[in-house]
Amino acid sequence: QVQLVESGGGLVQPGGSLRLSCVASRSIFSFRAMGWYRQAPGKQRELVATISSGGGINYADSVKGRFTISSDNAKNTVYLQMNRLKPEDTAVYYCKAVPGWPPSDYWGQGTQVTVSS
């Protein structure tokens, strides 16, 4: 069983920064890609950023230029550095692991990010 544990969420003022961490229970090399998603109340879960095993990175337009996804393979950890946070970034942020096979994803429990003055 794969376990993903997110941490680093909290309350921050607009313009502030947070860094989220996702620790996997096995090597992140065993996954085709890792990603961050978020879900705000009343809204669908949406992609924030992904990083592939080959190093390819993709960001949602809404966070491009403000968020950075990175990984530390030795620590089995994927990070999401969030800068210049906006109230509309408020959501539960989830880590996702995408295996090569079977074609199903693993999800963490989520961590709450609240951006408010």
Rosetta blueprint (number, residue, H / E / L):
1 Q L
2 V L
3 Q L
4 L E
5 V E
6 E E
7 S E
8 G L
9 G L
10 G E
11 L E
12 V E
13 Q L
14 P L
15 G L
16 G L
17 S L
18 L E
19 R E
20 L E
21 S E
22 C E
23 V E
24 A E
25 S L
26 R L
27 S L
28 I H
29 F H
30 S H
31 F E
32 R E
33 A E
34 M E
35 G E
36 W E
37 Y E
38 R E
39 Q E
40 A L
41 P L
42 G L
43 K L
44 Q L
45 R L
46 E E
47 L E
48 V E
49 A E
50 T E
51 I E
52 S E
53 S L
54 G L
55 G L
56 G L
57 I E
58 N E
59 Y E
60 A L
61 D L
62 S L
63 V L
64 K L
65 G L
66 R L
67 F E
68 T E
69 I E
70 S E
71 S E
72 D E
73 N H
74 A H
75 K H
76 N L
77 T E
78 V E
79 Y E
80 L E
81 Q E
82 M E
83 N L
84 R L
85 L L
86 K L
87 P H
88 E H
89 D H
90 T L
91 A E
92 V E
93 Y E
94 Y E
95 C E
96 K E
97 A E
98 V E
99 P E
100 G L
101 W L
102 P L
103 P L
104 S L
105 D L
106 Y E
107 W E
108 G L
109 Q L
110 G L
111 T E
112 Q E
113 V E
114 T E
115 V E
116 S L
117 S L
